């Protein structure tokens, strides 16, 4: 059976066009990149990387450190280069690269004395990925955004504290876990409020119970308990509703009305103090979101906080105006500055040489002495 003439014509035309594209894809003038192998010794690469790090030239440092990792994987400076590469990628704000490099170091060097740093850097990088991009400059609440990176960071810090409870990074990791837990709890309660509005009582109960079970020390607990009691009452399960109402009477009596019913509106306002403690992160009214976001941004630009101050959540290296003020509740900040700590320099233009311990601890340990 022969094909119609027009079909044969279309087939030949299609084959001709395909052949044209295939021919254009091969460019004989394009030069292939050939790896010529190491151009320097391991020590030369390492010295160049150290000099670049001291000068803050992170691209140059990354190139030399990657050369060590590629050409001298079992060399004298191989493990040190891998740790430095984690730090360099963080300074470059290449957070996926930090996670990849940290995972690789943990896999290859599980018993290394500084492996705790890799666990810590991985968690911080995942936390930073949650706040990376243009979304950090918008008024969109964290509870309305994707939280997958926060969950990863939370688990990373759990692994760090479980494996290295006495590590120098464990205290900071615990503070970050507390902050992330509050973010995750608020995310669940946002969904629970939506389910209450559309009268999806079972879904509201499940969301609230998740908060009670997994985030028991967060400020969202009163609202979660009230939501569970209220939803059970709407479902007609008076026994379960009464159980949670009794818990509210013991712990939050102001959330139970005189007739024994749950005051859900008061429970949602229970976290208003939390709005103050977190500098407006949670508990904001929707009409004030944009105004508060702009005000917080303006206040942040009035006084530049040091890198150490942000990393330690305001506990270390306080600004002069803050040091003399009355202490207030400190809120963990998810932002970590990528600039090195400013250190005094001598009359010459040379910067004090920072040790690898100082760099790996983001300037918290082994600070260089001023001349």
HELIX and SHEET records of a PDB file:
HELIX    1   1 UNK A    5  UNK A   25  1                                  21    
HELIX    2   2 UNK A   42  UNK A   55  1                                  14    
HELIX    3   3 UNK A   58  UNK A   71  1                                  14    
HELIX    4   4 UNK A   78  UNK A   91  1                                  14    
HELIX    5   5 UNK A   95  UNK A  108  1                                  14    
HELIX    6   6 UNK A  115  UNK A  131  1                                  17    
HELIX    7   7 UNK A  134  UNK A  137  5                                   4    
HELIX    8   8 UNK A  142  UNK A  144  5                                   3    
HELIX    9   9 UNK A  148  UNK A  163  1                                  16    
HELIX   10  10 UNK A  170  UNK A  197  1                                  28    
HELIX   11  11 UNK A  201  UNK A  214  1                                  14    
HELIX   12  12 UNK A  221  UNK A  235  1                                  15    
HELIX   13  13 UNK A  238  UNK A  251  1                                  14    
HELIX   14  14 UNK A  253  UNK A  255  5                                   3    
HELIX   15  15 UNK A  264  UNK A  269  1                                   6    
HELIX   16  16 UNK A  272  UNK A  277  1                                   6    
HELIX   17  17 UNK A  286  UNK A  288  5                                   3    
HELIX   18  18 UNK A  289  UNK A  302  1                                  14    
HELIX   19  19 UNK A  307  UNK A  311  1                                   5    
HELIX   20  20 UNK A  320  UNK A  323  1                                   4    
HELIX   21  21 UNK A  356  UNK A  360  1                                   5    
END                                                                             
